[in-house]
């Protein structure tokens, strides 16, 4: 029998509430804990992500996923991206701090609904999809409590490789709109995200941190037909950390077969392949 428990957090710096949840088998025995980070325009209950929680719980993990505080989700809201003001004010520093706050709570006895007896925090792992994969790399580089990392279709750079004219216009207007192709909504990004990157570059530079600071074992998974983050990003991460394991999934696109909503009761086949490889990788770290 699976147990599902939600818990609410409030950003230590910004005060905005955000939610996380844990899925596990309540056996009374300590299990490895896996924290999953969604990507850009994503959220914790997107598409097949709840099925991922079920899969990892059945594999003997405590699977925790969070809504990053400024991803556009409102606690108690529609369940989809609706707070465009918060979305526009998001940046990587906020997201790393959100992840750190969830980690702190998990490592604080009694601070979550998950009993301490169910969690083996000596086996605490991070996984992230797309932008969330980049965040997982950065967080692991600065937090030794993370024992190993897996990235799924991860970015290899925080700073987008756009023409300078795009940045000049973005700085002039103060906002850049990106389409949510799923809903048709134009999502704002304020220029502060660029300023935040430059002000915090030592912390937010993925190549530097992966090459110099990431000591934990790393699994890099990428679809060879990724239409959003080119598979070259996976090869770059592998070059930055040659000891990393690299798995290229044949014919897989960015979401590994998933979509939102996901009405099926089983994981899409590419996503299940990713989940199985990730679970096996983390079990080898025990």
RAPE-V95670 format. One record per residue. N is the residue number from 1. RES is the residue in three letters. PSI is psi as a letter, one per 20 degrees, with the letter a starting at -180 (none if undefined). NEAR is the number of other C-alpha atoms within 10 Angstrom. Layout:
BEGIN
n: [N | N]
res: [RES | RES]
psi: [PSI | PSI]
near: [NEAR | NEAR]
END
This chain:
BEGIN
n: [1 | 2 | 3 | 4 | 5 | 6 | 7 | 8 | 9 | 10 | 11 | 12 | 13 | 14 | 15 | 16 | 17 | 18 | 19 | 20 | 21 | 22 | 23 | 24 | 25 | 26 | 27 | 28 | 29 | 30 | 31 | 32 | 33 | 34 | 35 | 36 | 37 | 38 | 39 | 40 | 41 | 42 | 43 | 44 | 45 | 46 | 47 | 48 | 49 | 50 | 51 | 52 | 53 | 54 | 55 | 56 | 57 | 58 | 59 | 60 | 61 | 62 | 63 | 64 | 65 | 66 | 67 | 68 | 69 | 70 | 71 | 72 | 73 | 74 | 75 | 76 | 77 | 78 | 79 | 80 | 81 | 82 | 83 | 84 | 85 | 86 | 87 | 88 | 89 | 90 | 91 | 92 | 93 | 94 | 95 | 96 | 97 | 98 | 99 | 100 | 101 | 102 | 103 | 104 | 105 | 106 | 107 | 108 | 109 | 110 | 111 | 112 | 113 | 114 | 115 | 116 | 117 | 118 | 119 | 120 | 121 | 122 | 123 | 124 | 125 | 126 | 127 | 128 | 129 | 130 | 131 | 132 | 133 | 134 | 135 | 136 | 137 | 138 | 139 | 140 | 141 | 142 | 143 | 144 | 145 | 146 | 147 | 148 | 149 | 150 | 151 | 152 | 153 | 154 | 155 | 156 | 157 | 158 | 159 | 160 | 161 | 162 | 163 | 164 | 165 | 166 | 167 | 168 | 169 | 170 | 171 | 172 | 173 | 174 | 175 | 176 | 177 | 178 | 179 | 180 | 181 | 182 | 183 | 184 | 185 | 186 | 187 | 188 | 189 | 190 | 191 | 192 | 193 | 194 | 195 | 196 | 197 | 198 | 199 | 200 | 201 | 202 | 203 | 204 | 205 | 206 | 207 | 208 | 209 | 210 | 211 | 212 | 213 | 214 | 215 | 216 | 217 | 218 | 219 | 220 | 221 | 222 | 223 | 224 | 225 | 226 | 227 | 228 | 229 | 230 | 231 | 232 | 233 | 234 | 235 | 236 | 237 | 238 | 239 | 240 | 241 | 242 | 243 | 244 | 245 | 246 | 247 | 248 | 249 | 250 | 251 | 252 | 253 | 254 | 255 | 256 | 257 | 258 | 259 | 260 | 261 | 262 | 263 | 264 | 265 | 266 | 267 | 268 | 269 | 270 | 271 | 272 | 273 | 274 | 275 | 276 | 277 | 278 | 279 | 280 | 281 | 282 | 283 | 284 | 285 | 286]
res: [UNK | UNK | UNK | UNK | UNK | UNK | UNK | UNK | UNK | UNK | UNK | UNK | UNK | UNK | UNK | UNK | UNK | UNK | UNK | UNK | UNK | UNK | UNK | UNK | UNK | UNK | UNK | UNK | UNK | UNK | UNK | UNK | UNK | UNK | UNK | UNK | UNK | UNK | UNK | UNK | UNK | UNK | UNK | UNK | UNK | UNK | UNK | UNK | UNK | UNK | UNK | UNK | UNK | UNK | UNK | UNK | UNK | UNK | UNK | UNK | UNK | UNK | UNK | UNK | UNK | UNK | UNK | UNK | UNK | UNK | UNK | UNK | UNK | UNK | UNK | UNK | UNK | UNK | UNK | UNK | UNK | UNK | UNK | UNK | UNK | UNK | UNK | UNK | UNK | UNK | UNK | UNK | UNK | UNK | UNK | UNK | UNK | UNK | UNK | UNK | UNK | UNK | UNK | UNK | UNK | UNK | UNK | UNK | UNK | UNK | UNK | UNK | UNK | UNK | UNK | UNK | UNK | UNK | UNK | UNK | UNK | UNK | UNK | UNK | UNK | UNK | UNK | UNK | UNK | UNK | UNK | UNK | UNK | UNK | UNK | UNK | UNK | UNK | UNK | UNK | UNK | UNK | UNK | UNK | UNK | UNK | UNK | UNK | UNK | UNK | UNK | UNK | UNK | UNK | UNK | UNK | UNK | UNK | UNK | UNK | UNK | UNK | UNK | UNK | UNK | UNK | UNK | UNK | UNK | UNK | UNK | UNK | UNK | UNK | UNK | UNK | UNK | UNK | UNK | UNK | UNK | UNK | UNK | UNK | UNK | UNK | UNK | UNK | UNK | UNK | UNK | UNK | UNK | UNK | UNK | UNK | UNK | UNK | UNK | UNK | UNK | UNK | UNK | UNK | UNK | UNK | UNK | UNK | UNK | UNK | UNK | UNK | UNK | UNK | UNK | UNK | UNK | UNK | UNK | UNK | UNK | UNK | UNK | UNK | UNK | UNK | UNK | UNK | UNK | UNK | UNK | UNK | UNK | UNK | UNK | UNK | UNK | UNK | UNK | UNK | UNK | UNK | UNK | UNK | UNK | UNK | UNK | UNK | UNK | UNK | UNK | UNK | UNK | UNK | UNK | UNK | UNK | UNK | UNK | UNK | UNK | UNK | UNK | UNK | UNK | UNK | UNK | UNK | UNK | UNK | UNK | UNK | UNK | UNK | UNK | UNK | UNK | UNK | UNK | UNK | UNK | UNK | UNK | UNK | UNK | UNK]
psi: [p | q | p | p | p | q | q | p | r | p | p | h | h | i | i | p | q | q | q | r | q | p | p | r | p | n | i | j | q | p | q | q | p | p | p | p | p | r | a | p | j | r | r | h | k | p | d | j | h | h | h | g | g | g | g | h | g | h | j | k | q | o | o | p | q | q | o | q | h | k | i | i | q | p | p | j | b | i | j | r | o | h | n | h | g | g | g | h | j | q | r | h | g | g | g | h | h | g | g | h | h | g | g | g | g | h | j | o | p | j | i | r | i | o | q | h | i | i | p | n | i | i | m | p | q | p | q | q | p | c | h | h | g | g | g | g | g | g | g | h | h | i | o | i | h | p | h | r | q | p | p | o | l | q | q | i | p | g | o | q | m | q | q | h | h | g | h | g | h | g | h | g | h | i | q | p | p | p | p | n | h | h | i | j | p | o | p | q | o | q | i | h | h | g | h | h | g | h | h | k | h | h | h | j | o | g | g | g | h | g | g | h | h | o | i | q | q | p | p | o | p | q | p | i | k | p | i | g | o | q | i | h | h | g | h | g | h | h | h | h | n | h | i | q | p | p | o | p | o | p | j | p | a | h | j | l | i | r | r | p | r | n | i | r | i | q | q | q | g | h | h | h | g | g | g | g | h | g | g | g | g | h | h | i | i | none]
near: [9 | 13 | 13 | 19 | 14 | 15 | 16 | 13 | 18 | 14 | 16 | 11 | 9 | 10 | 10 | 14 | 17 | 20 | 20 | 18 | 21 | 23 | 24 | 27 | 21 | 19 | 12 | 11 | 12 | 19 | 25 | 20 | 27 | 26 | 25 | 26 | 27 | 25 | 23 | 12 | 18 | 22 | 22 | 23 | 20 | 17 | 19 | 23 | 21 | 16 | 19 | 21 | 27 | 21 | 21 | 22 | 26 | 16 | 18 | 19 | 29 | 28 | 27 | 25 | 27 | 24 | 26 | 29 | 27 | 24 | 27 | 24 | 26 | 20 | 14 | 7 | 10 | 9 | 14 | 16 | 21 | 16 | 15 | 17 | 15 | 18 | 21 | 21 | 17 | 21 | 20 | 21 | 15 | 19 | 20 | 19 | 17 | 23 | 23 | 16 | 16 | 23 | 18 | 13 | 15 | 22 | 17 | 11 | 13 | 11 | 13 | 20 | 14 | 22 | 14 | 19 | 13 | 19 | 21 | 16 | 19 | 14 | 20 | 25 | 23 | 27 | 26 | 23 | 25 | 24 | 24 | 27 | 27 | 28 | 29 | 28 | 30 | 23 | 24 | 24 | 22 | 16 | 13 | 13 | 17 | 24 | 20 | 24 | 28 | 29 | 30 | 28 | 32 | 29 | 28 | 25 | 17 | 17 | 15 | 10 | 7 | 8 | 8 | 9 | 9 | 11 | 16 | 11 | 13 | 17 | 16 | 10 | 11 | 14 | 17 | 17 | 13 | 13 | 12 | 12 | 8 | 9 | 9 | 9 | 14 | 13 | 20 | 19 | 22 | 20 | 20 | 16 | 19 | 19 | 13 | 16 | 18 | 14 | 11 | 13 | 14 | 11 | 18 | 24 | 18 | 25 | 20 | 17 | 20 | 23 | 16 | 12 | 16 | 23 | 17 | 20 | 17 | 27 | 22 | 23 | 23 | 30 | 24 | 19 | 17 | 18 | 12 | 12 | 19 | 19 | 21 | 14 | 17 | 25 | 17 | 15 | 25 | 19 | 14 | 19 | 18 | 13 | 12 | 17 | 14 | 18 | 17 | 17 | 18 | 11 | 12 | 19 | 21 | 21 | 21 | 23 | 15 | 19 | 14 | 12 | 10 | 16 | 9 | 11 | 8 | 14 | 22 | 17 | 13 | 19 | 22 | 17 | 13 | 20 | 19 | 14 | 16 | 22 | 17 | 11 | 18 | 24 | 14 | 8 | 12 | 10]
END
